[in-house]
Amino acid sequence: MSATVLVLVEAVNDYLPILEHMGFTLIRAPSPALRAQAIAAHADQIDAVLTRGPLGFYAEEMAALPKLKIICVIGAGYEHVDLVAAKTHGLTVTNGAGVNASSVADHAMALLLALVRDIPRADASVRRGEWAKISRPTLSGKRLGILGLGAVGEAIAKRGSLGFDMSVSYHNRRPRADLPYAYCSSPLELAKASDFLVVATPGGAQTRHVIDAQVLAALGPEGFVVNIARASVVDTVALVEALQNQQIAGAALDVFDEEPQVPDALKALDNVVLTPHVAGLSPQASEATVRMVGNNLTAFFSGQPVLTPVAL
């Protein structure tokens, strides 16, 4: 397969040879400076772009690449890919929806357990030579609310219901009749019905700050929030205020507004658990993600329908 791919992602480097073995030529540009240089130097060679949601790909970049035909996004989110511009330029856009769902769901449950059981502080106390024993809530029998019941949300729901005997409610763009969980008509209603609220919905303008001060207040002082989706879904200012004022019990976050910068106000709190956007990273997920990209590229350049198209 003779096509040249501009690779903007940095998290799956160990698996990029899969694409080379499939016959694709890669131009690696994992920083803003290298990205600009590559577009300027190789504009007449680039047939495809590999990016991820937070990195995106923009109208002016598409306009600068006359041979560009397809943009592949690893992961489900594509919030910073200019879909209007892609449609204008006649491009195809794909994503990796569902490929890393198991990894993300595992991480969501790990964050929830660490947060609710206060594992980080317990670990730190033992390392300091202390033996502080604090009674913490159990997960069993609690109410799990999931915002966004796509592949990731469904995997989280399965783990919560079957693994921890939790009742599951969810809010989605539309109810899912194929699953046995309780549908809530709004994020506010979902928060009222939840002890643990897990954010698993895509980012973008439609979901920006849907978890706001009102929703957090509805979750209540014994409620916990976990976000493994996109930081934009949660109003960070409102979240910090709710945590500082003990309006909610705690939060666990894998995503942040200005990565890799994390607000000092969050880092100063002892009722939060923070990880560096690693929920979707596992050897299995990374390999599957790159193979999905390769399969989409192979299908496209062979004149076949892509496997995971994004509607433009």
VOBA-563074 format. One record per residue (C-alpha): residue number from 1; y negated, z negated, x negated. Coordinates in nm, 2 decimals, m for minus. Example, Ala and Ser with C-alpha at 12.3 -4.5 7.8 and 13.67 -1.06 7.14 Angstrom:
residues 2
[1,[0.45,m0.78,m1.23]]
[2,[0.11,m0.71,m1.37]]
end
This chain:
residues 312
[1,[0.00,0.00,0.00]]
[2,[m0.32,0.12,m0.18]]
[3,[m0.61,m0.08,m0.04]]
[4,[m0.86,m0.31,m0.21]]
[5,[m0.92,m0.65,m0.07]]
[6,[m1.22,m0.87,m0.15]]
[7,[m1.09,m1.22,m0.15]]
[8,[m1.35,m1.49,m0.08]]
[9,[m1.11,m1.78,m0.02]]
[10,[m1.01,m2.03,m0.28]]
[11,[m0.75,m2.25,m0.12]]
[12,[m0.45,m2.02,m0.13]]
[13,[m0.48,m1.89,m0.49]]
[14,[m0.11,m1.97,m0.58]]
[15,[0.01,m1.74,m0.30]]
[16,[m0.23,m1.44,m0.35]]
[17,[0.03,m1.26,m0.56]]
[18,[0.22,m1.21,m0.23]]
[19,[m0.05,m0.96,m0.14]]
[20,[m0.04,m0.79,m0.48]]
[21,[0.34,m0.76,m0.45]]
[22,[0.28,m0.59,m0.11]]
[23,[0.07,m0.33,m0.30]]
[24,[m0.28,m0.45,m0.24]]
[25,[m0.55,m0.46,m0.51]]
[26,[m0.74,m0.79,m0.51]]
[27,[m1.10,m0.86,m0.61]]
[28,[m1.14,m1.23,m0.63]]
[29,[m1.48,m1.38,m0.56]]
[30,[m1.44,m1.75,m0.46]]
[31,[m1.81,m1.85,m0.51]]
[32,[m2.14,m1.73,m0.36]]
[33,[m2.25,m1.58,m0.69]]
[34,[m1.92,m1.40,m0.75]]
[35,[m1.92,m1.28,m0.39]]
[36,[m2.26,m1.12,m0.42]]
[37,[m2.17,m0.96,m0.75]]
[38,[m1.84,m0.82,m0.62]]
[39,[m2.01,m0.67,m0.32]]
[40,[m2.28,m0.51,m0.54]]
[41,[m2.04,m0.39,m0.81]]
[42,[m1.74,m0.27,m0.59]]
[43,[m1.90,m0.16,m0.27]]
[44,[m1.74,0.18,m0.28]]
[45,[m1.39,0.03,m0.33]]
[46,[m1.35,m0.25,m0.09]]
[47,[m1.14,m0.17,0.22]]
[48,[m1.07,m0.52,0.34]]
[49,[m1.21,m0.87,0.32]]
[50,[m1.01,m1.20,0.32]]
[51,[m1.22,m1.50,0.42]]
[52,[m1.21,m1.82,0.63]]
[53,[m1.42,m1.95,0.91]]
[54,[m1.67,m2.16,0.72]]
[55,[m1.72,m1.89,0.46]]
[56,[m1.75,m1.62,0.72]]
[57,[m1.87,m1.26,0.66]]
[58,[m2.21,m1.14,0.76]]
[59,[m2.38,m0.83,0.90]]
[60,[m2.57,m0.74,0.58]]
[61,[m2.25,m0.77,0.38]]
[62,[m2.06,m0.54,0.62]]
[63,[m2.34,m0.29,0.60]]
[64,[m2.32,m0.29,0.22]]
[65,[m1.95,m0.19,0.22]]
[66,[m1.91,0.17,0.34]]
[67,[m1.53,0.17,0.31]]
[68,[m1.47,m0.16,0.48]]
[69,[m1.23,m0.14,0.77]]
[70,[m1.08,m0.48,0.84]]
[71,[m1.17,m0.85,0.79]]
[72,[m0.88,m1.10,0.78]]
[73,[m0.96,m1.47,0.83]]
[74,[m0.71,m1.74,0.72]]
[75,[m0.68,m2.01,0.98]]
[76,[m0.77,m2.00,1.34]]
[77,[m1.15,m2.03,1.32]]
[78,[m1.38,m1.74,1.25]]
[79,[m1.71,m1.90,1.35]]
[80,[m1.92,m1.75,1.07]]
[81,[m1.78,m1.40,1.09]]
[82,[m2.04,m1.18,1.27]]
[83,[m1.83,m1.03,1.54]]
[84,[m2.11,m0.84,1.69]]
[85,[m2.18,m0.67,1.36]]
[86,[m1.80,m0.61,1.31]]
[87,[m1.79,m0.43,1.64]]
[88,[m2.10,m0.23,1.56]]
[89,[m1.93,m0.11,1.23]]
[90,[m1.60,m0.04,1.41]]
[91,[m1.41,m0.30,1.21]]
[92,[m1.10,m0.49,1.30]]
[93,[m1.09,m0.87,1.26]]
[94,[m0.78,m1.08,1.25]]
[95,[m0.72,m1.45,1.21]]
[96,[m0.43,m1.68,1.13]]
[97,[m0.40,m1.87,1.46]]
[98,[m0.10,m2.09,1.47]]
[99,[0.02,m2.03,1.12]]
[100,[m0.07,m2.37,0.98]]
[101,[m0.05,m2.56,1.31]]
[102,[0.23,m2.79,1.19]]
[103,[0.04,m2.89,0.88]]
[104,[m0.28,m2.96,1.07]]
[105,[m0.09,m3.16,1.34]]
[106,[0.08,m3.37,1.07]]
[107,[m0.25,m3.44,0.91]]
[108,[m0.41,m3.53,1.24]]
[109,[m0.14,m3.79,1.31]]
[110,[m0.16,m3.92,0.95]]
[111,[m0.54,m3.97,1.00]]
[112,[m0.49,m4.13,1.33]]
[113,[m0.23,m4.37,1.19]]
[114,[m0.44,m4.45,0.89]]
[115,[m0.74,m4.51,1.10]]
[116,[m0.59,m4.72,1.38]]
[117,[m0.37,m4.92,1.15]]
[118,[m0.65,m4.95,0.89]]
[119,[m0.42,m4.84,0.61]]
[120,[m0.70,m4.75,0.35]]
[121,[m0.85,m5.10,0.36]]
[122,[m0.51,m5.27,0.36]]
[123,[m0.41,m5.06,0.05]]
[124,[m0.74,m5.15,m0.12]]
[125,[m0.70,m5.52,m0.06]]
[126,[m0.35,m5.52,m0.21]]
[127,[m0.48,m5.34,m0.52]]
[128,[m0.75,m5.61,m0.56]]
[129,[m0.48,m5.87,m0.56]]
[130,[m0.56,m5.99,m0.21]]
[131,[m0.31,m6.04,0.07]]
[132,[m0.53,m6.00,0.38]]
[133,[m0.33,m5.95,0.70]]
[134,[m0.52,m5.81,0.99]]
[135,[m0.38,m5.74,1.34]]
[136,[m0.43,m5.38,1.43]]
[137,[m0.35,m5.18,1.75]]
[138,[m0.03,m4.98,1.79]]
[139,[m0.01,m4.62,1.89]]
[140,[0.28,m4.66,2.12]]
[141,[0.20,m4.63,2.48]]
[142,[m0.17,m4.54,2.43]]
[143,[m0.36,m4.25,2.59]]
[144,[m0.40,m3.95,2.36]]
[145,[m0.68,m3.70,2.45]]
[146,[m0.68,m3.36,2.29]]
[147,[m0.99,m3.13,2.30]]
[148,[m0.84,m2.78,2.26]]
[149,[m0.48,m2.72,2.35]]
[150,[m0.41,m2.42,2.13]]
[151,[m0.13,m2.41,1.88]]
[152,[m0.26,m2.70,1.68]]
[153,[m0.35,m2.91,1.99]]
[154,[0.00,m2.84,2.14]]
[155,[0.17,m2.95,1.81]]
[156,[m0.04,m3.28,1.82]]
[157,[0.04,m3.34,2.18]]
[158,[0.41,m3.30,2.11]]
[159,[0.40,m3.55,1.82]]
[160,[0.20,m3.80,2.02]]
[161,[0.42,m3.78,2.34]]
[162,[0.76,m3.75,2.18]]
[163,[0.70,m3.94,1.86]]
[164,[0.48,m4.23,1.98]]
[165,[0.54,m4.24,2.36]]
[166,[0.17,m4.17,2.43]]
[167,[0.05,m4.02,2.75]]
[168,[m0.14,m3.70,2.68]]
[169,[m0.45,m3.55,2.84]]
[170,[m0.64,m3.25,2.73]]
[171,[m0.95,m3.03,2.80]]
[172,[m0.93,m2.66,2.74]]
[173,[m1.11,m2.35,2.85]]
[174,[m0.85,m2.32,3.12]]
[175,[m0.56,m2.54,3.23]]
[176,[m0.22,m2.46,3.09]]
[177,[0.05,m2.46,3.36]]
[178,[0.32,m2.42,3.10]]
[179,[0.28,m2.77,2.95]]
[180,[0.33,m3.11,3.12]]
[181,[0.01,m3.28,3.01]]
[182,[m0.28,m3.39,3.23]]
[183,[m0.58,m3.16,3.24]]
[184,[m0.94,m3.29,3.24]]
[185,[m1.22,m3.08,3.36]]
[186,[m1.47,m3.17,3.09]]
[187,[m1.49,m3.35,2.75]]
[188,[m1.66,m3.64,2.92]]
[189,[m1.37,m3.68,3.16]]
[190,[m1.13,m3.65,2.87]]
[191,[m1.30,m3.92,2.68]]
[192,[m1.28,m4.16,2.98]]
[193,[m0.91,m4.09,3.00]]
[194,[m0.84,m4.15,2.62]]
[195,[m0.79,m4.43,2.37]]
[196,[m0.76,m4.17,2.09]]
[197,[m0.96,m3.85,2.11]]
[198,[m0.85,m3.57,1.88]]
[199,[m1.07,m3.26,1.83]]
[200,[m0.86,m2.95,1.79]]
[201,[m1.09,m2.68,1.94]]
[202,[m1.24,m2.38,1.75]]
[203,[m1.59,m2.41,1.63]]
[204,[m1.88,m2.18,1.72]]
[205,[m2.18,m2.18,1.95]]
[206,[m1.97,m2.25,2.26]]
[207,[m1.83,m2.58,2.13]]
[208,[m2.12,m2.70,1.93]]
[209,[m2.18,m3.08,1.98]]
[210,[m1.96,m3.10,2.29]]
[211,[m1.86,m3.44,2.15]]
[212,[m2.21,m3.60,2.19]]
[213,[m2.35,m3.95,2.25]]
[214,[m2.25,m3.95,2.61]]
[215,[m1.89,m3.85,2.54]]
[216,[m1.86,m4.11,2.26]]
[217,[m2.00,m4.38,2.49]]
[218,[m1.73,m4.28,2.75]]
[219,[m1.46,m4.32,2.48]]
[220,[m1.58,m4.68,2.45]]
[221,[m1.57,m4.96,2.19]]
[222,[m1.19,m4.96,2.16]]
[223,[m1.17,m4.58,2.12]]
[224,[m1.10,m4.37,1.81]]
[225,[m1.20,m4.01,1.72]]
[226,[m1.01,m3.78,1.49]]
[227,[m1.16,m3.44,1.40]]
[228,[m0.94,m3.18,1.22]]
[229,[m1.11,m2.88,1.38]]
[230,[m1.48,m2.80,1.29]]
[231,[m1.76,m3.05,1.22]]
[232,[m1.99,m2.86,1.45]]
[233,[m1.79,m2.97,1.76]]
[234,[m1.90,m3.33,1.70]]
[235,[m2.27,m3.44,1.69]]
[236,[m2.26,m3.62,1.35]]
[237,[m2.58,m3.81,1.41]]
[238,[m2.45,m3.94,1.74]]
[239,[m2.11,m4.02,1.58]]
[240,[m2.27,m4.22,1.30]]
[241,[m2.48,m4.42,1.55]]
[242,[m2.18,m4.49,1.76]]
[243,[m1.99,m4.61,1.46]]
[244,[m2.27,m4.82,1.33]]
[245,[m2.33,m4.98,1.67]]
[246,[m1.96,m5.03,1.73]]
[247,[m1.98,m4.82,2.04]]
[248,[m1.65,m4.67,1.93]]
[249,[m1.38,m4.84,1.71]]
[250,[m1.36,m4.58,1.44]]
[251,[m1.34,m4.21,1.33]]
[252,[m1.13,m4.00,1.10]]
[253,[m1.27,m3.68,0.97]]
[254,[m1.13,m3.39,0.78]]
[255,[m1.44,m3.16,0.83]]
[256,[m1.81,m3.20,0.77]]
[257,[m2.13,m3.02,0.85]]
[258,[m2.23,m2.93,0.49]]
[259,[m1.91,m2.92,0.29]]
[260,[m1.85,m3.05,0.03]]
[261,[m2.14,m3.28,0.09]]
[262,[m2.06,m3.58,0.31]]
[263,[m2.34,m3.80,0.46]]
[264,[m2.39,m4.13,0.28]]
[265,[m2.41,m4.30,0.62]]
[266,[m2.04,m4.20,0.69]]
[267,[m1.92,m4.30,0.34]]
[268,[m2.09,m4.64,0.38]]
[269,[m1.89,m4.73,0.69]]
[270,[m1.56,m4.92,0.68]]
[271,[m1.44,m4.79,1.02]]
[272,[m1.39,m4.43,0.90]]
[273,[m1.13,m4.24,0.71]]
[274,[m1.24,m3.93,0.53]]
[275,[m1.04,m3.64,0.38]]
[276,[m1.17,m3.32,0.21]]
[277,[m1.08,m3.05,0.47]]
[278,[m0.71,m3.04,0.37]]
[279,[m0.54,m3.06,0.71]]
[280,[m0.42,m2.70,0.69]]
[281,[m0.31,m2.72,0.33]]
[282,[0.06,m2.74,0.25]]
[283,[0.28,m2.51,0.04]]
[284,[0.45,m2.39,0.36]]
[285,[0.13,m2.33,0.55]]
[286,[m0.04,m2.15,0.26]]
[287,[0.25,m1.92,0.20]]
[288,[0.28,m1.84,0.57]]
[289,[m0.10,m1.78,0.60]]
[290,[m0.10,m1.53,0.31]]
[291,[0.21,m1.35,0.45]]
[292,[0.04,m1.32,0.78]]
[293,[m0.26,m1.16,0.61]]
[294,[m0.04,m0.93,0.43]]
[295,[0.15,m0.83,0.75]]
[296,[m0.18,m0.77,0.93]]
[297,[m0.31,m0.55,0.64]]
[298,[0.02,m0.36,0.62]]
[299,[0.02,m0.30,0.99]]
[300,[m0.34,m0.19,1.00]]
[301,[m0.32,0.05,0.70]]
[302,[0.00,0.20,0.84]]
[303,[m0.17,0.28,1.17]]
[304,[0.00,0.01,1.37]]
[305,[m0.15,m0.27,1.58]]
[306,[m0.24,m0.58,1.39]]
[307,[m0.05,m0.90,1.47]]
[308,[m0.33,m1.14,1.54]]
[309,[m0.64,m0.95,1.65]]
[310,[m0.97,m1.13,1.73]]
[311,[m1.14,m0.99,2.04]]
[312,[m1.48,m0.84,1.96]]
end
